[in-house]
Amino acid sequence: MRLIALAGICLMCILIVAIIKGNGNDSGDSRKAINERLIGTNLTYYSIAGVPMNYTIGADDIMSVEKAEYNGQPAWKVHVGQGIAWDLTMDAEGKQILDTKQLFYT
């Protein structure tokens, strides 16, 4: 009986560690890759006159990084900028921009 209880406790510990650790796309490596990929990247938008304008992402422009899903796959939602802002969806590794959503109107 004690052996069964001990096995149950071990299983519970393994589950707790798995929950805390997540599915792997929560790593600092992904966040580092996101910073490396985005800093210096230009996002193009158009002024009210239709003139193309560039916004270059700086280190202080990455406002938040959250877990997300894209087409049923793990991804990251990255909020960039203030006022002139975008939500970028990036792959689970943080290396590729999958979608760009402009959050302002011109």
MDAnalysis code that builds the backbone (N, CA, C; Angstrom):
import MDAnalysis as mda
import numpy as np

u = mda.Universe.empty(318, n_residues=106, atom_resindex=np.repeat(np.arange(106), 3), trajectory=True)
u.add_TopologyAttr("name", ["N", "CA", "C"] * 106)
u.add_TopologyAttr("resid", np.arange(1, 107))
u.add_TopologyAttr("resname", ["MET", "ARG", "LEU", "ILE", "ALA", "LEU", "ALA", "GLY", "ILE", "CYS", "LEU", "MET", "CYS", "ILE", "LEU", "ILE", "VAL", "ALA", "ILE", "ILE", "LYS", "GLY", "ASN", "GLY", "ASN", "ASP", "SER", "GLY", "ASP", "SER", "ARG", "LYS", "ALA", "ILE", "ASN", "GLU", "ARG", "LEU", "ILE", "GLY", "THR", "ASN", "LEU", "THR", "TYR", "TYR", "SER", "ILE", "ALA", "GLY", "VAL", "PRO", "MET", "ASN", "TYR", "THR", "ILE", "GLY", "ALA", "ASP", "ASP", "ILE", "MET", "SER", "VAL", "GLU", "LYS", "ALA", "GLU", "TYR", "ASN", "GLY", "GLN", "PRO", "ALA", "TRP", "LYS", "VAL", "HIS", "VAL", "GLY", "GLN", "GLY", "ILE", "ALA", "TRP", "ASP", "LEU", "THR", "MET", "ASP", "ALA", "GLU", "GLY", "LYS", "GLN", "ILE", "LEU", "ASP", "THR", "LYS", "GLN", "LEU", "PHE", "TYR", "THR"])
u.atoms.positions = np.array([
    [0.818, -1.186, 0.000],
    [0.000, 0.000, 0.000],
    [0.872, 1.265, 0.000],
    [1.930, 1.232, 0.794],
    [2.824, 2.384, 0.853],
    [3.522, 2.608, -0.483],
    [3.820, 1.520, -1.172],
    [4.470, 1.619, -2.468],
    [3.562, 2.324, -3.476],
    [2.275, 2.015, -3.443],
    [1.320, 2.672, -4.336],
    [1.223, 4.158, -4.008],
    [1.188, 4.497, -2.725],
    [1.124, 5.903, -2.314],
    [2.378, 6.641, -2.764],
    [3.540, 6.011, -2.617],
    [4.799, 6.619, -3.029],
    [4.832, 6.830, -4.544],
    [4.336, 5.856, -5.286],
    [4.283, 5.979, -6.751],
    [3.349, 7.117, -7.143],
    [2.243, 7.268, -6.431],
    [1.302, 8.356, -6.697],
    [1.928, 9.709, -6.437],
    [2.691, 9.820, -5.370],
    [3.374, 11.081, -5.051],
    [4.409, 11.399, -6.127],
    [5.158, 10.401, -6.571],
    [6.155, 10.622, -7.625],
    [5.492, 11.082, -8.917],
    [4.383, 10.461, -9.264],
    [3.655, 10.849, -10.470],
    [3.161, 12.280, -10.359],
    [2.655, 12.638, -9.193],
    [2.176, 13.997, -8.962],
    [3.323, 15.009, -9.113],
    [4.496, 14.683, -8.593],
    [5.658, 15.579, -8.723],
    [6.044, 15.759, -10.188],
    [6.016, 14.688, -10.952],
    [6.350, 14.768, -12.373],
    [5.352, 15.660, -13.095],
    [4.064, 15.515, -12.789],
    [3.041, 16.348, -13.416],
    [3.210, 17.817, -13.054],
    [3.528, 18.105, -11.807],
    [3.718, 19.494, -11.380],
    [4.896, 20.116, -12.124],
    [5.992, 19.396, -12.227],
    [7.161, 19.905, -12.962],
    [6.804, 20.150, -14.422],
    [6.048, 19.252, -15.036],
    [5.663, 19.416, -16.441],
    [4.777, 20.646, -16.618],
    [3.856, 20.875, -15.682],
    [2.982, 22.041, -15.771],
    [3.772, 23.327, -15.615],
    [4.669, 23.364, -14.645],
    [5.480, 24.558, -14.417],
    [6.383, 24.833, -15.611],
    [6.981, 23.782, -16.152],
    [7.903, 23.945, -17.271],
    [7.175, 24.329, -18.552],
    [5.931, 23.929, -18.723],
    [5.167, 24.255, -19.924],
    [5.540, 23.335, -21.068],
    [5.202, 23.784, -22.280],
    [5.412, 22.928, -23.448],
    [6.704, 23.242, -24.190],
    [7.573, 24.026, -23.610],
    [8.865, 24.254, -24.238],
    [8.971, 25.564, -24.979],
    [7.852, 26.162, -25.426],
    [7.993, 27.419, -26.152],
    [7.919, 28.614, -25.215],
    [8.148, 28.357, -23.926],
    [8.173, 29.406, -22.920],
    [9.621, 29.766, -22.572],
    [10.559, 29.216, -23.275],
    [11.962, 29.340, -22.913],
    [12.515, 30.727, -23.189],
    [13.560, 31.037, -22.463],
    [14.276, 32.280, -22.694],
    [14.897, 32.316, -24.079],
    [15.182, 31.140, -24.640],
    [15.754, 31.076, -25.985],
    [14.802, 31.685, -27.010],
    [13.509, 31.391, -26.886],
    [12.527, 31.947, -27.818],
    [12.452, 33.460, -27.672],
    [12.428, 33.924, -26.450],
    [12.346, 35.375, -26.223],
    [13.612, 36.076, -26.717],
    [14.743, 35.436, -26.544],
    [15.995, 35.999, -27.057],
    [15.945, 36.046, -28.588],
    [15.456, 34.978, -29.200],
    [15.348, 34.926, -30.667],
    [14.388, 36.003, -31.171],
    [13.302, 36.250, -30.438],
    [12.354, 37.288, -30.820],
    [13.040, 38.643, -30.816],
    [13.770, 38.947, -29.748],
    [14.495, 40.219, -29.690],
    [15.499, 40.338, -30.823],
    [16.265, 39.287, -31.038],
    [17.280, 39.327, -32.100],
    [16.640, 39.512, -33.470],
    [15.507, 38.877, -33.689],
    [14.832, 38.953, -34.988],
    [14.189, 40.317, -35.215],
    [13.586, 40.881, -34.164],
    [12.785, 42.090, -34.357],
    [13.559, 43.401, -34.248],
    [14.532, 43.478, -33.355],
    [15.244, 44.754, -33.180],
    [15.947, 45.111, -34.485],
    [15.625, 46.289, -34.983],
    [16.172, 46.766, -36.255],
    [15.278, 46.479, -37.450],
    [14.205, 45.708, -37.239],
    [13.277, 45.391, -38.325],
    [12.422, 46.609, -38.647],
    [12.198, 46.860, -39.930],
    [11.321, 47.948, -40.372],
    [9.922, 47.426, -40.633],
    [8.933, 48.131, -40.087],
    [7.534, 47.878, -40.403],
    [7.060, 49.051, -41.244],
    [6.453, 48.775, -42.382],
    [6.010, 49.836, -43.281],
    [4.520, 50.074, -43.093],
    [4.169, 51.365, -43.005],
    [2.770, 51.765, -42.963],
    [2.640, 52.979, -43.872],
    [1.402, 53.410, -44.099],
    [1.171, 54.514, -45.030],
    [0.539, 55.690, -44.311],
    [1.078, 56.891, -44.573],
    [0.527, 58.105, -43.975],
    [-0.852, 58.375, -44.559],
    [-1.540, 59.355, -43.997],
    [-2.876, 59.709, -44.480],
    [-2.832, 60.147, -45.944],
    [-1.670, 60.608, -46.402],
    [-1.500, 61.022, -47.795],
    [-1.096, 59.852, -48.692],
    [-0.980, 58.668, -48.112],
    [-0.612, 57.495, -48.898],
    [0.883, 57.315, -49.087],
    [1.675, 58.088, -48.364],
    [3.136, 58.005, -48.471],
    [3.631, 56.873, -47.557],
    [4.442, 55.954, -48.093],
    [4.959, 54.886, -47.233],
    [5.912, 55.435, -46.174],
    [5.726, 54.965, -44.956],
    [6.560, 55.372, -43.824],
    [7.146, 54.106, -43.205],
    [8.336, 54.217, -42.653],
    [8.965, 53.078, -41.985],
    [9.058, 53.325, -40.494],
    [8.797, 52.285, -39.734],
    [8.955, 52.286, -38.283],
    [9.994, 51.225, -37.975],
    [11.117, 51.624, -37.406],
    [12.175, 50.682, -37.071],
    [12.023, 50.268, -35.612],
    [11.922, 48.982, -35.380],
    [11.731, 48.459, -34.024],
    [13.032, 48.551, -33.249],
    [12.948, 49.198, -32.087],
    [14.078, 49.281, -31.163],
    [13.838, 48.375, -29.967],
    [14.845, 48.216, -29.121],
    [14.732, 47.331, -27.959],
    [13.595, 47.761, -27.031],
    [13.378, 49.055, -26.884],
    [12.326, 49.560, -25.990],
    [10.935, 49.477, -26.610],
    [10.842, 49.127, -27.885],
    [9.550, 49.064, -28.573],
    [8.829, 47.737, -28.378],
    [9.520, 46.718, -27.914],
    [8.881, 45.423, -27.669],
    [8.232, 45.506, -26.296],
    [6.898, 45.701, -26.308],
    [6.159, 45.987, -25.088],
    [5.758, 44.721, -24.325],
    [5.387, 43.666, -25.043],
    [5.002, 42.424, -24.369],
    [5.165, 41.249, -25.316],
    [5.358, 40.083, -24.714],
    [5.459, 38.825, -25.449],
    [4.585, 37.821, -24.703],
    [3.602, 37.255, -25.404],
    [2.668, 36.319, -24.786],
    [2.550, 35.058, -25.623],
    [2.276, 33.945, -24.954],
    [1.989, 32.711, -25.677],
    [0.727, 32.905, -26.493],
    [0.693, 32.300, -27.659],
    [-0.468, 32.408, -28.531],
    [-0.557, 31.141, -29.375],
    [-1.538, 31.125, -30.242],
    [-1.691, 30.044, -31.204],
    [-1.893, 30.651, -32.573],
    [-1.347, 30.019, -33.596],
    [-1.522, 30.472, -34.965],
    [-1.788, 29.250, -35.821],
    [-2.954, 29.196, -36.419],
    [-3.369, 28.034, -37.220],
    [-3.210, 26.732, -36.440],
    [-3.572, 26.772, -35.155],
    [-3.524, 25.576, -34.319],
    [-2.147, 25.190, -33.814],
    [-1.137, 26.018, -34.093],
    [0.234, 25.717, -33.681],
    [0.687, 26.712, -32.609],
    [1.580, 26.301, -31.707],
    [2.110, 27.242, -30.711],
    [2.818, 28.406, -31.399],
    [2.635, 29.581, -30.840],
    [3.231, 30.786, -31.417],
    [3.402, 31.812, -30.304],
    [3.885, 32.986, -30.687],
    [4.037, 34.111, -29.768],
    [3.304, 35.319, -30.334],
    [2.628, 36.056, -29.475],
    [2.034, 37.342, -29.844],
    [2.931, 38.412, -29.235],
    [3.499, 39.247, -30.090],
    [4.442, 40.281, -29.655],
    [3.817, 41.645, -29.931],
    [3.626, 42.430, -28.883],
    [3.079, 43.783, -29.031],
    [4.261, 44.743, -29.179],
    [4.261, 45.488, -30.275],
    [5.366, 46.391, -30.602],
    [4.840, 47.820, -30.699],
    [5.526, 48.757, -30.044],
    [5.209, 50.173, -30.163],
    [4.139, 50.647, -29.201],
    [4.045, 51.992, -29.118],
    [3.033, 52.676, -28.322],
    [2.425, 53.748, -29.202],
    [1.116, 53.827, -29.248],
    [0.476, 54.784, -30.150],
    [0.501, 54.234, -31.570],
    [1.646, 54.288, -32.184],
    [1.859, 53.596, -33.461],
    [2.308, 52.198, -33.056],
    [1.366, 51.244, -33.115],
    [1.640, 49.919, -32.554],
    [1.165, 48.800, -33.477],
    [1.760, 47.655, -33.287],
    [1.432, 46.444, -34.037],
    [1.384, 45.260, -33.080],
    [0.609, 44.256, -33.442],
    [0.704, 42.933, -32.839],
    [1.290, 42.022, -33.897],
    [2.418, 41.434, -33.584],
    [3.080, 40.509, -34.499],
    [2.898, 39.101, -33.964],
    [2.575, 38.171, -34.824],
    [2.526, 36.765, -34.436],
    [3.789, 36.122, -34.970],
    [4.498, 35.449, -34.062],
    [5.762, 34.811, -34.439],
    [5.692, 33.317, -34.159],
    [6.497, 32.548, -34.882],
    [6.515, 31.105, -34.678],
    [7.011, 30.766, -33.274],
    [6.863, 29.500, -32.884],
    [7.201, 29.062, -31.532],
    [8.664, 29.273, -31.182],
    [9.532, 29.286, -32.182],
    [10.959, 29.502, -31.936],
    [11.309, 30.983, -31.873],
    [10.387, 31.845, -32.292],
    [10.636, 33.284, -32.265],
    [11.520, 33.765, -33.402],
    [11.566, 33.034, -34.491],
    [12.467, 33.384, -35.589],
    [11.759, 33.920, -36.828],
    [10.451, 33.680, -36.944],
    [9.745, 34.075, -38.161],
    [8.455, 34.803, -37.809],
    [8.213, 35.930, -38.499],
    [6.956, 36.653, -38.345],
    [5.920, 35.955, -39.216],
    [4.838, 35.506, -38.587],
    [3.782, 34.793, -39.301],
    [2.641, 35.716, -39.711],
    [2.395, 36.755, -38.907],
    [1.294, 37.669, -39.180],
    [1.589, 39.015, -38.540],
    [1.129, 40.081, -39.191],
    [1.302, 41.440, -38.690],
    [-0.046, 42.123, -38.671],
    [-0.397, 42.683, -37.511],
    [-1.659, 43.411, -37.385],
    [-1.362, 44.829, -36.910],
    [-1.648, 45.802, -37.765],
    [-1.459, 47.211, -37.430],
    [-2.598, 47.637, -36.504],
    [-2.266, 48.287, -35.387],
    [-3.256, 48.639, -34.375],
    [-3.631, 50.122, -34.397],
    [-3.357, 50.811, -35.491],
    [-3.697, 52.228, -35.614],
    [-4.174, 52.494, -37.026],
    [-4.885, 53.597, -37.185],
    [-5.399, 53.986, -38.498],
    [-4.696, 55.241, -38.962],
    [-4.439, 55.318, -40.273],
    [-3.841, 56.532, -40.839],
    [-4.766, 57.129, -41.854],
])
